[in-house]
Amino acid sequence: MATRAQDQQLVADAAAATNPGKVIVPAFGWHPWFSHLLYNDNSTPGSVPDKVAHYAAVLQPEPDAAFISSLPDPTPISSFIKSTRSLLDSHPNALVGEIGLDKAFRLPQAWKPSDKASRDESLTPGGREGRLLSPHRVRMEHQRSILAAQLRLAAETRRAVSIHGVQAHGVLYETLAATWKGHEKEVITRRKRRLVAQGAEDFSSDEDEDEDKPYPPRICLHSFSGSVEVLKQYLHPAIPARIFVSLSSAVNLSTEATSTRTDEVLRALPDESILVESDLHIAGEDMDAALEEMYRHVCEVKGWELEDGVKRIAKNYNDFIHG
């Protein structure tokens, strides 16, 4: 799953090197941690903003000249969307992600010359790599504009999305809900259901399948950290997109409090909406152990036999990816 400029092609190459659509399902997107590196040129295509003015506008508190000089020139969102559309065309099963909003994230401090010279060249550039954090955050309105552009791309290409949300549950829901505003499904009353069952007029409000829809068809809230009250917003029957919730031991079982909240969410979640992930940046034994821990925990809370639970979640994954 891609996150920034430096790893989009790496994800594409990894997917192309394996049995397409069988071993690796790629995802292409721009993570909110790197949203400051894009500028929104949708209203004025081809425009190039002043670097200092851009970062002064999207970061808070406003950074000084030295910090801004350490950052790369920003990339137009139109250029990123164009290249991502091309990658999606090349990978028919690919998702859009990881995208979203993060209120807690702070940018790392600028590289010191001595540290940059000794950095581990095996790591993909652009990450934190152990640097201390600065006080600077990306303004929420800028994050929302970058997210909205990627949601439009997912809607146009009919791809599922993987959504990151940290300390921004309300504004994240508002941003997602804006994509399906005016396209909500009719919530049929019991009386209407009886009439339909008797062969009366079909009151279903399903839209024409060929009609362009402005919202992604399937949405995964990855490592969901919200409460049951937040979850209930996404379970409303009027929402036309199919909602999935993915859970990881790294995030959702990290403390006793998060484990308790996770169990409450699991009990409220429909069986067909549950996904499991590692939320780790490396593959191998640690990833496998993290996945097993979360699968076992989900099965215990839901009262499933392990084999049955794994099969259920495998079906959910197939539904999420392929529809």
N, C-alpha and C positions, 0 to 999 in steps of 0.2 A: 504494500500500500504506500503510495507516494505521498510526500508531504511538502516538497519545495522544488526549486528549479533543478538542483543537482541530482535528484533521485528519480525523476520522471522516466528518463530513458533507461536507467538501471532496472526499474520495474518492468519496463517493456522488454528489455533484453532477457531478463530472467524468465518471463512468460514465454517468449519466443523460443528459448532454448529447451523448453520442456514440451510435453505433449499438450498442444493448445487446448485450453479449457478443461483439462483433466487433472493436471498436477498443480498448477498455479492459476488462480483467478486474479488477474491484476486489477488494481484500482489506481486511478489517476486523479489527483486533486491537490489543492494548496491549503495546508493546515493553518489554522488561525495564529499559531506561534510565528509564522512567517508572513502574515498578511501585510505587514508594514512595507514589505519589499515589492508590493504591487501598488500601482496607482490606477485609479478608476478613470479611464479615458472614454467611457461609453457616451458621455454627453458631448465630448469634443474629440472624436477619433483623430489619431495622428498627432495630437498635441503632446508636447514633452514638457513636464513641469520642472521648475527649478528644484534641484535636489534638496537644498536647504529648506525651501518653503514646504516641500512635500513632507519631509520628516518632522518639521516643526508643527505641521498641521495634524499628523496622524499619531504622534507619540505624546504621551503625557507622563510626568511633567515635560515641558519642552526641553529637548536636549541641547547641550552646548555645541559649539562648532567642532570641537575635537571629537565628540562622540559621533556626530553626523558624518564627519570625514571618514570615519572607520567603516561606515556602512556602504554597501554597493549602490550604484545608481539604480533607482527603482525601475521595474518592468511594467509596461502597460498591461492591464488586465485583458484587453482585446487580443494581444499577442499570445498570452497564456491560454485563453479560451480557444483560440484557433489551433494551437498545437495540441491541446488536449482533445479537441474534437477529432483531430487526425489520428491520435492514438486510440481513441474509442472506436473509430472506424476500422482500425487495423486489428482490434481485439473485440469481437462481437459479444463476448461474455463479460467484458470488463465493467467495473463499477466506477462511480465517481466518489472519491474519498482519499484521504480523510479530510473532511471539511467541517466547519462549525464555528463556535464562539468560545472564547476563554477570557473570563474577567480577571482571573488570578495570575496569568502568565506575565512574567517580566523578562525583558530582553537581557541577555548576558552582557557583561562588560566588554568593552573593546579589547581586541587582542593586544597584548604587549609584544613588542618586536621579538623579545627573547623567547616567549611562549610560542609564537607563531612559527618561529624557525625550528622549534623542536616538536611540533605537533605530529601525531601519529598519521602518517600518510595513507594508512590502510583504511582509515575512517572516511566516510562520505563527507565532503566539506559542507559547511553551513550549519552544523549543529553546535551545541553548547560546549561539548568537550571539556567539561570540568571547570569552565570559567565561572567566577562569581557572578551573581545577578546584579543588574543595574536597577535603579528605581523606575525605569521607563516601561510603561504599558502601551498597548495599541488601543486607541480610542474605539469604543464599541461601535460607533456609527460607521467607522471605516471597516471594521471586521464584518459588520452586517452587509456592507456593499459588496465585499469580496465574496461572502457566502451567497448572497442573492444571485450574483452572476453565475456561480457554479451550479446553483439549484436550477436556474434557467437552462443551462446546458444539459443537466440531467433530465429535465422535463422534455427538452427538444429531442434528445437521443433515446428517451424512454429507458434510462438506466437507473438502477438502484443506487442509493447513496449511503455512505457511512458517516454518521454525524458525531462530532466531538462537542461536548458541552460541559463546561466547568464554571460553577458559580454564575451561571447565566441562564438558568432554566426558563425564567419568564420571558426574557427577550428572545431566546432561541425558539420557544414555542410560537411567539408572535411572528418571527421571521418565517418559520415554516408555514404557519397558518395563512400568511399573506399570499402564499403561492396557490392555495386552493380556494381562496375567497371567491364566492360566487359559483363555485363548482361543488359545493357540499352535497352529499347524498341526502335524499329525503328519508327521514326517520319515520317509518310506517307504523301507524298505530295498530293495536290489536284488532280493532274493528276492520281496518283495511286489510289486514292479513287474512281475516276470515273471509272477506269478500273475494280476495284473490284466490284463496283456497277453493272457493265455490265456483271458480271459473269466471268471476267478474273481471272488470277492467284491471289490467296490470298497472298498479300505481308506482311501480319501480321507477326511480329517477336516474337509472344508469344512463350515462351519456353514450353517444355513438362511439364505438371503438376506434373509428378512423378519425375522429375529431382530435385536433391538437389540444393537448392539455398542458396547463402552465405549471404543474406540480410533478415532482418525481413519482413514479409509480409505486416504489417501495422504499421505505426509510428505516435504517437501523440506527438506534440510539446506542452508540457503542460505549461499553463500560459505564452504563447508566448509573448515575449517582444521585438521582433525584428521589423524592419521597413518593409514597403511594398517591398523595394528592396531586403531585406533578404528573405522575403516570396516568391518572384518570383522564386528564385533558386529552392525551393521545389515544385513549380507548373509546372516545366518543364515536358512536356509530355513523355520524354525519361525515366524518373525515374520509375523503375518497382515496387517499393513499393507504397502502397497507403498512402498518407499523410493526417493526420488530424491535426487541430489546436484547442487547448482548451484554453478558456479564463475565467478569474476569476475577480470578482470585487475587491478582495483583492490586486491583482497585476495590473490588466489592467485598473482599474478605480480609482487608488489611488491618482492621481493628474490630474490637467487639461491637462498637457502635455501628460501623458500616455493615458488619455481618448481620446485625439485627435488622437494619433498614433493608438490606438485600433480601432477607427472608420474607419481610412484609411485602416487598415488591413481587417476589416470586409467587407468593400466594395469590396476589391480585392479578397476575399476568395470565392471559389465556395460554393454554398449552402450545398452541400453534404459533405463538409470537416469540418464543424463547430461543435465543442463540447463545453460544458459549465461545469465548476467545481467551487468548493468553494475555494480550495487550503488552507483550514484550517485544523488544527490538531485535532479538536474535532467535534463531531456530536451534533445536537440539534438545538435550535431555531436560534442561530447565523449562523450556517451553512445553515439552510433553508432560512434565510433572505438574505444571501449572494448569494445563488443560484437564488432566485427570482429576485434580483436586476440585475444579469447578464443576465438571460433569458429575462427580460423585455428590457434591453438595446440592446441586440442582435436583438430582434424583431423590436424595434423602428428603428434601423439603417438599417436593411434589408427590412423594410416595410412589415413585416409579422403581421398577427393577432396573438395574444399570443397563442391561442390554436393550431393554425397551426404551429407556430414556435416550440412549445414544441414537437409536433408530429414529425416534421422534425428532430430535434436534437435527439429524442429518436431513430429514425431509424438510424441516423448516429452512435449512440452509439452501436446499435446492429451490424452494419456493422464493426465498429472498433473492437469490442470484438470477434465476431464470424466469420467475414469475409463474 
